[in-house]
Amino acid sequence: MLRNKFLKILLFSSMSLTLASCSSREVQDTDSVEDASTETAESTTDQETGNDAEAETEESTSELGKRSNPVPVGESITYTETYYGDDMESEYEAEFELKVTDVVRGEEAFNTLKAENEFNEAAPEGMEWAIISLEGQLHQGDEDVPYPVYPTFTVVDSDGSEVPQDIYGTFDGNEFGYVDLFPGGTTSGRIAKYMPVDDESLLVLDDMIGSGIYFSL
């Protein structure tokens, strides 16, 4: 059983890397919001500081999902992404909404992992487990070619360093991803990652072409 689980993880990891390397992801409406902010700033140069602050707020909002402005727990972000059919040549455009709905960390997270799989190990010294619940919905995509939800996530600590995951936490079920969706389809589930104890680490939805999308934990 464990061997099959390990092979499954390797298979999905390989598929995720392949999909990521041949796709392009863009947070929805980022460019239009930035353009609007720029035009507003240029047309109101004679206004008071209050309007300058409003322009700065708009610019900050346009950067949601960046490391400097991660997506808060409970708030969703929508992005567009190119995906491919079985021939790996036909291109399709997906519009996908994703959010972190809940985060459980520390002893409570490890107790849950042990209860679901007795072979789950404690986090390395100085680290703690986090169980991260996610929800996703496909708003746009091809009606005949499914959008594959095979995400890869990493963790970046507050010092800006990636936290290597040398061991993996597995569940008895309800893992996030590894499904195909058509427009209107939804998916939810959990992932397990560890990070420094009490650290303001971030979860990153990896994008090998861009910089990824960052979520608060």
C-alpha positions in Angstrom: 0.0 0.0 0.0 2.7 2.4 0.9 4.7 1.5 -2.2 1.7 2.3 -4.3 1.2 5.6 -2.5 4.8 6.5 -3.2 4.5 5.6 -6.8 1.4 7.6 -7.1 3.1 10.7 -5.6 6.0 10.3 -8.1 3.6 9.9 -11.0 1.6 12.9 -10.1 4.7 15.0 -9.4 6.1 14.1 -12.9 2.8 15.0 -14.5 2.6 18.3 -12.7 6.0 19.3 -13.8 5.2 18.4 -17.4 2.0 20.4 -17.3 3.6 23.4 -15.6 6.5 23.5 -18.0 4.2 23.8 -21.0 1.6 26.2 -19.6 1.5 29.9 -18.9 -0.4 31.3 -15.9 -1.6 34.9 -15.4 -3.6 36.3 -12.5 -6.9 37.6 -14.0 -7.3 41.3 -14.8 -3.9 42.2 -13.3 -2.9 44.2 -16.4 -6.2 46.1 -16.7 -6.1 47.1 -13.0 -2.5 48.3 -13.4 -3.4 50.3 -16.5 -6.3 51.9 -14.7 -4.1 52.8 -11.8 -1.5 54.4 -14.1 -4.2 56.4 -16.0 -5.7 57.6 -12.7 -2.3 58.7 -11.4 -1.5 60.7 -14.6 -4.9 62.4 -14.7 -5.0 63.5 -11.1 -1.5 64.9 -10.5 -3.0 68.1 -9.1 -5.1 66.3 -6.4 -4.3 66.0 -2.7 -2.5 63.2 -0.9 -5.7 61.3 -0.3 -6.0 60.5 -4.0 -2.4 59.4 -4.1 -3.1 56.9 -1.3 -6.1 55.6 -3.3 -3.9 55.0 -6.3 -1.4 53.2 -4.1 -4.2 51.0 -2.8 -5.3 50.1 -6.3 -1.7 49.2 -7.3 -1.4 47.0 -4.2 -4.6 45.2 -5.0 -3.4 44.5 -8.5 -0.4 42.7 -7.1 -2.5 40.2 -5.1 -0.8 36.8 -5.1 2.7 38.2 -5.1 5.1 37.4 -2.2 4.7 41.0 -0.9 0.9 40.7 -1.0 -0.1 37.0 -0.5 -3.7 35.8 -0.9 -5.3 35.7 2.6 -6.9 32.6 4.0 -10.5 32.5 2.9 -10.0 34.9 -0.1 -9.9 33.5 -3.6 -7.8 34.4 -6.6 -8.7 33.7 -10.2 -6.1 33.1 -12.9 -6.0 32.1 -16.5 -3.8 29.3 -17.7 -3.1 27.6 -21.0 -3.5 23.8 -21.0 -3.2 21.1 -23.7 -5.1 18.2 -25.0 -3.8 14.6 -25.3 -1.9 15.5 -28.5 0.1 18.1 -26.5 -0.4 20.5 -29.4 -3.9 21.8 -29.2 -4.1 24.8 -26.8 -7.0 25.6 -24.5 -7.6 28.5 -22.1 -8.7 27.9 -18.6 -10.0 30.3 -16.0 -9.5 28.8 -12.5 -10.4 30.1 -9.1 -8.5 28.9 -6.1 -8.5 29.7 -2.4 -7.1 28.4 0.9 -10.1 27.8 3.2 -8.5 26.6 6.4 -5.0 26.0 7.9 -4.3 23.7 10.9 -0.7 23.8 12.2 1.4 22.2 14.9 0.4 19.4 17.2 -3.2 19.4 16.0 -2.1 18.9 12.4 0.3 16.1 13.3 -2.3 14.3 15.4 -4.7 14.4 12.4 -2.0 13.0 10.1 -1.2 10.2 12.6 -4.8 9.3 13.0 -5.3 9.0 9.2 -2.0 7.2 8.5 0.1 5.8 11.4 3.2 5.8 9.2 3.2 9.6 8.9 6.3 11.0 10.6 6.8 14.0 12.9 8.1 17.1 11.2 11.9 17.6 11.3 13.4 19.4 14.3 12.4 23.1 14.3 9.5 22.5 11.9 5.8 21.9 12.3 3.2 20.3 10.1 0.4 22.3 8.5 -2.8 20.8 7.0 -4.0 23.2 4.3 -7.5 23.0 2.9 -8.2 24.3 -0.6 -11.1 24.8 -2.9 -11.0 25.3 -6.7 -13.5 26.0 -9.4 -13.1 26.0 -13.2 -15.0 29.0 -14.6 -14.0 28.7 -18.3 -12.4 25.9 -20.3 -13.1 23.6 -23.2 -16.4 21.7 -23.0 -14.8 18.6 -24.4 -11.2 18.7 -23.2 -10.9 18.6 -19.4 -8.7 20.9 -17.4 -6.2 18.8 -15.3 -5.9 20.0 -11.7 -2.4 18.6 -10.9 -0.9 21.5 -8.9 2.6 21.5 -7.3 3.0 23.6 -4.1 6.1 24.7 -2.3 6.6 26.6 1.0 8.7 29.7 1.4 9.6 30.9 4.9 9.6 34.4 6.2 13.3 34.8 5.4 12.6 34.1 1.8 14.0 30.6 1.7 12.2 27.6 0.2 11.5 24.9 2.8 12.5 21.5 1.3 10.0 18.8 2.0 12.1 15.7 2.8 9.2 13.8 4.1 5.5 13.8 3.1 2.3 13.7 5.0 -0.5 11.6 3.5 -4.2 11.3 4.2 -6.7 8.5 4.2 -8.6 10.4 1.5 -9.7 13.9 0.4 -6.4 15.1 -1.0 -6.5 18.2 -3.1 -6.0 17.9 -6.9 -5.4 15.0 -9.2 -8.8 15.5 -10.9 -10.0 16.7 -14.3 -12.6 19.4 -14.5 -15.0 20.8 -17.1 -16.4 24.4 -16.9 -18.4 24.8 -13.8 -16.7 21.9 -12.1 -15.4 22.2 -8.5 -12.8 20.4 -6.4 -11.7 20.6 -2.7 -9.3 18.8 -0.5 -6.2 19.0 1.7 -2.4 19.0 1.4 0.2 18.6 4.1 3.4 20.7 4.3 5.8 21.5 7.1 7.5 24.8 7.9 9.4 26.5 10.7 7.4 26.6 14.0 5.3 29.8 14.3 6.8 31.2 11.2 4.8 33.4 8.8 5.6 31.0 5.9 3.8 31.2 2.5 2.3 28.5 0.3 3.3 28.9 -3.3 1.4 27.5 -6.3 4.4 26.9 -8.5 4.7 28.1 -12.0 7.9 27.2 -13.8 7.4 30.0 -16.3 6.4 32.8 -13.9 6.9 33.5 -10.2 4.0 31.5 -8.8 1.0 32.6 -6.7 1.6 33.1 -3.0 -1.0 32.3 -0.2 -0.9 33.2 3.5 -0.9 30.4 6.0 
